[in-house]
Amino acid sequence: MALRVLVAKVGLDGHDRGVKIVARLLRDAGIEVIYTGLFQTPETVAAAAIDEDVDVIGLSMLSGAHMTLAPLVVESLRARNANIPVVVGGIVPNQDIVLLQELGIAAVLGPGAPASEVVETIRKAALFT
Amino acid sequence: MTNSREQWEQQFNSSSLRDSSFKTMSGIPLDPVYGPSDGEFPGIYPYTRGPYASMYRSKIWTMRMFAGFGTADDTNKRFKDIISSGGDGLSTAFDMPTLLGLDSDDKMSLGEVGRCGVAIDSIEDMLDLYRDIDLSKITTSMTINSPAAVMLAMFVAQAESNGIPRSRLGGTLQNDILKEYQAQKEFVFPPRQGMRLVRDTIAFTSAEMPKWHSISISGYHIREAGSTAAEELAFTLANGFAYVELAKQAGLDVDAFAPRLSFFFNAHIDFFEEIAKYRAARRIWARWMNLHYGSINEKSQQLKFHTQTAGVSLTAQQPEVNIVRTTIEALAGVLGGTQSLHTNSMDEALALPSQRAARIALRTQQVIAHETNVAHVADPLGGSWYIEELTDEMEKRAEQIFAEIMEMGSGSMLDGCINGIEENWFQGKIADSAYELERTFNSGQRIVVGVNRFQEGNDEDDLAILRITNEDELKQRRRLESVRASRDTGKIDVVLARLEAEASDPTINLMPTLIDASNNRATIGEMMKAMGNVFGRHVEVPTI
């Protein structure tokens, strides 16, 4: 069965170039992709991921709010007893990567990550469930 | 009948110059412009070679650095550093909640306060932001769109409370709502309601703020979102024509507002293509304003623009190399005849710029302006077979896109732009172009130094980057709380009720009431909510 991924923009950041490119990259790699659209909250992302029964959530973040919002998505999932791995992609300073992983984020993809690495990271994250 | 050189000479001779002679480093005297007597000249219709006859011989472009982070107080300090380092214009970056018209204590603002720009909730923050900066001397630009009318109202209110009348305020409001729906996506109200606020600001500023630029019609974000250069050019100018049609429909005389329209383009890494884009933009604007919109004032036909180097061309890998990219892009802006320029900092693929990185970015412009002599001669690449051909090609491609948009609007560019937004046409084109480019990076067909080639050194030490802490968010919320506690709530209720009532009558200009509300210390969130009760919200159908 094909892997299912929810890609999401959480918070107020409207930069959607990256999330759309990642969605298309994953789709071209044979992965089923669902895109939430803009301005989602941690709760709506968690609920959508459960409804859609996805294997992985990809959060696209550029505005610097990743330290606040990404862990809240993980918390929302836990509160719903869902164990869906969350991958963060975007502008994340190096020193935040370890912190995010400690807070339950499966992986972080930085700017310039090639398509192969994006697909590989998502596939690997799916195995953590 | 005088030839074009004679017309140019006449204008050039009446211009004031910043120096008495312009020579090469080895002393060869230079003409202000080169070309055949019957060819195109700067300052002469259709202005392909520049809006002014004397270009940078009269005045070097404005070095307008974009800044904003944390609280108004933090940003005020950065502004003062920019001014003391020789920057001569300010450009204000607002944080995400402010861009979306939300207060800092809104639930949706969590984690975003002061992150991407400065947080502004009320006139009190506006007063802090420009404290001890002489707004009658230094011009300021405010990069905000959905709540642009609110921000303009707060700006006027704070300046007037400091004794500077609105008529003396010079600056620019971005206020380009169409590209928000198309590209930047910081939208709030539906497109037609968004355009009503644009109309109100154009009408207000053309009547009361003669030195103010009511809109900065922006291709920058369209390009950053992934469009090609030709799409950036065409979508931007089409939006410009849409605003002209909007204002004309509102009964304004084209020559009363068009001279105050300004533009904002990207300077991407394809050097010659960018220069051709700027030249084509000036020519197209002049022709359309003359032939389609009946302007007779030449100022309405002269396209003036701000340039920012391409944020999207910056890499997180080996960030110092970004200084080189930015230099090349800035030079394209200058050779293309920009009126003002922002140069990105090397660390912007990592975080908001540090003070050191921002200063190096400004120094980059100063080197171009003062060391290289490239500003001595107007349109130095004009007449190059290559550049002229590329300029014509850009114009041709833009015209093809205009025809498509016009068709979507049954002959109206205004309706074409709005319908294209509602049908996701612009958004789809931009996403397609972005993905096509991405594939060339992934296949290795296009090289990005440090990203898909030449990676040695990628694992070297990190740059010291600017950290915004949660402390700023807490500080801002406490400040907002104290502003709310000290207001006359009765007055606030009355003015907000009036705003809501006026919003439901499209014949009323909302600016006076917004200024009134600002003076009473209504918050941005309160004013946006009052209007939103009438206008509703725009929701984009998510498409990949």
Chai-1 contact restraints between the chains, C-beta under 6 A:
chainA,res_idxA,chainB,res_idxB,connection_type,confidence,min_distance_angstrom,max_distance_angstrom,comment,restraint_id
A,G11,B,E112,contact,1.0,0.0,6.0,A-B,restraint_1
A,L12,B,M96,contact,1.0,0.0,6.0,A-B,restraint_2
A,L12,B,L100,contact,1.0,0.0,6.0,A-B,restraint_3
A,L12,B,E112,contact,1.0,0.0,6.0,A-B,restraint_4
A,G14,B,Q184,contact,1.0,0.0,6.0,A-B,restraint_5
A,G14,B,K185,contact,1.0,0.0,6.0,A-B,restraint_6
A,G14,B,E186,contact,1.0,0.0,6.0,A-B,restraint_7
A,D16,B,K185,contact,1.0,0.0,6.0,A-B,restraint_8
A,R17,B,A225,contact,1.0,0.0,6.0,A-B,restraint_9
A,R17,B,G226,contact,1.0,0.0,6.0,A-B,restraint_10
A,R17,B,A434,contact,1.0,0.0,6.0,A-B,restraint_11
A,K20,B,A431,contact,1.0,0.0,6.0,A-B,restraint_12
A,K20,B,I544,contact,1.0,0.0,6.0,A-B,restraint_13
A,I21,B,Y435,contact,1.0,0.0,6.0,A-B,restraint_14
A,I21,B,E438,contact,1.0,0.0,6.0,A-B,restraint_15
A,A23,B,I544,contact,1.0,0.0,6.0,A-B,restraint_16
A,R24,B,Y435,contact,1.0,0.0,6.0,A-B,restraint_17
A,Y35,B,P542,contact,1.0,0.0,6.0,A-B,restraint_18
A,Y35,B,I544,contact,1.0,0.0,6.0,A-B,restraint_19
A,G37,B,P542,contact,1.0,0.0,6.0,A-B,restraint_20
A,L38,B,K185,contact,1.0,0.0,6.0,A-B,restraint_21
A,S63,B,M96,contact,1.0,0.0,6.0,A-B,restraint_22
A,S63,B,R115,contact,1.0,0.0,6.0,A-B,restraint_23
A,S63,B,C116,contact,1.0,0.0,6.0,A-B,restraint_24
A,G64,B,R115,contact,1.0,0.0,6.0,A-B,restraint_25
A,A65,B,G111,contact,1.0,0.0,6.0,A-B,restraint_26
A,A65,B,E112,contact,1.0,0.0,6.0,A-B,restraint_27
A,A65,B,R115,contact,1.0,0.0,6.0,A-B,restraint_28
A,T68,B,G111,contact,1.0,0.0,6.0,A-B,restraint_29
A,L69,B,G111,contact,1.0,0.0,6.0,A-B,restraint_30
A,P93,B,L350,contact,1.0,0.0,6.0,A-B,restraint_31
A,P93,B,A351,contact,1.0,0.0,6.0,A-B,restraint_32
A,P93,B,I465,contact,1.0,0.0,6.0,A-B,restraint_33
A,N94,B,D462,contact,1.0,0.0,6.0,A-B,restraint_34
A,G110,B,A316,contact,1.0,0.0,6.0,A-B,restraint_35
A,P111,B,A316,contact,1.0,0.0,6.0,A-B,restraint_36
A,P111,B,A349,contact,1.0,0.0,6.0,A-B,restraint_37
A,G112,B,T315,contact,1.0,0.0,6.0,A-B,restraint_38
A,G112,B,A316,contact,1.0,0.0,6.0,A-B,restraint_39
A,G112,B,Q317,contact,1.0,0.0,6.0,A-B,restraint_40
A,G112,B,V451,contact,1.0,0.0,6.0,A-B,restraint_41
A,P114,B,N442,contact,1.0,0.0,6.0,A-B,restraint_42
A,A115,B,N442,contact,1.0,0.0,6.0,A-B,restraint_43
